[in-house]
Amino acid sequence: MGLLDILKGMFGGKERKTLASKKFKCPNCGYKKITLDMERCPECGVHIKSMFRKKCPKCGALNELDAKICKECGYDFEAEIRAAKKRKWRCPRCGYQMDSYMSRCPVCGVRFG
């Protein structure tokens, strides 16, 4: 899950799923209804938390998927999201200043990307 996926989840749709309620596919057996609140995969019995990890970009340590801070180096995973929210773009057509996650200017309608 990249930054773009997180931002789309936060701002893209009406229904917002938390990471705990999102359904994943078991990489071991392919069972498609895995959630992070489950202890084990009902099909193959593999421990869920051991399958899904988030790699720290700073030190490379594997962390829990819902971790906010790296357990090894203290890297703040949510800092990237906060920085993206603060970043502003200026529309080349009308000059309106908007958030960086927007794909269209709300004033003049020009599309980006």
C-alpha atoms as one frame of an Amber mdcrd trajectory, in Angstrom:
protein
   0.000   0.000   0.000   1.583   3.210  -1.160   1.033   6.834  -0.320  -1.297
   7.290  -3.274  -3.507   4.427  -2.084  -3.666   5.913   1.390  -4.571   9.342
   0.053  -7.213   7.873  -2.243  -8.684   6.079   0.731  -8.725   9.248   2.768
 -10.104  11.603   0.150 -11.246   9.564  -2.824 -14.490   7.916  -1.867 -17.461
   8.182   0.399 -16.840   4.914   2.163 -13.687   4.912   4.225 -12.351   1.581
   5.280 -10.005   1.283   8.167  -7.030  -0.982   7.769  -8.523  -3.427  10.250
 -11.759  -3.782   8.275 -10.109  -4.035   4.853 -10.078  -7.499   3.307  -6.795
  -9.022   2.132  -5.849 -12.113   0.180  -3.851 -14.772   1.987  -0.500 -15.087
   0.171  -0.208 -18.671   1.353  -3.497 -20.210   0.158  -5.329 -17.416  -1.686
  -8.273 -17.095   0.718  -9.770 -13.670  -0.072 -11.525 -12.667   3.146  -8.600
 -12.100   5.498  -8.889  -9.160   7.896  -6.212  -7.941  10.285  -8.360  -8.600
  13.323  -8.300 -12.342  12.542  -5.743 -14.449  14.374  -5.224 -17.078  11.660
  -6.304 -17.786   8.091  -9.394 -20.024   8.253  -8.271 -22.012   5.206  -4.592
 -22.764   5.829  -4.112 -21.753   9.474  -1.178 -19.392   8.896  -0.777 -16.632
  11.477  -2.140 -13.405   9.927   0.164 -10.840  11.548   3.216 -12.721  10.285
   2.042 -12.471   6.667   1.486  -8.738   6.341   4.342  -6.414   7.242   5.334
  -2.854   6.421   8.987  -2.227   5.564  10.599   0.870   7.026  12.138   3.027
   4.270  14.830   4.253   6.646  16.195   1.087   8.276  14.446  -1.730   6.395
  12.915  -3.299   9.504   9.607  -5.122   9.156   6.797  -3.636  11.229   3.167
  -4.459  11.843   0.985  -3.291   8.969  -0.902  -0.829  11.162   2.227   0.550
  12.889   2.528   4.319  13.032   6.202   4.349  14.062   9.036   1.946  13.197
   9.893  -0.311  16.111  13.623  -0.226  15.284  14.512   3.347  14.341  11.402
   5.338  15.268  10.642   6.450  11.695   7.226   8.109  11.545   5.216   6.377
   8.797   2.476   8.997   8.944   4.862  11.927   8.435   4.714  11.335   4.680
   0.931  11.637   4.737   1.034  14.781   6.849   3.593  16.301   4.474   1.393
  15.509   1.471  -1.559  17.203   3.131   0.511  20.337   3.718   1.901  20.459
   0.170   0.106  22.908  -2.093  -0.067  23.207  -5.868  -0.952  26.253  -7.883
  -3.209  25.859 -10.899  -1.353  26.925 -14.056  -4.533  28.291 -15.616  -6.229
  30.300 -12.860  -3.626  30.387 -10.071  -5.860  28.770  -7.432  -3.822  27.201
  -4.633  -4.971  23.663  -3.812  -3.883  20.555  -1.950  -1.397  18.266  -3.681
  -3.714  15.252  -3.734  -6.288  16.983  -5.952  -6.369  15.888  -9.576  -8.576
  18.703 -10.864  -8.768  22.420 -10.121 -12.065  23.135  -8.341 -12.223  26.642
  -9.821 -11.506  26.258 -13.529 -11.662  22.461 -13.920  -8.232  21.883 -15.469
  -7.009  18.305 -14.897  -3.547  17.408 -13.616  -1.431  14.358 -14.320
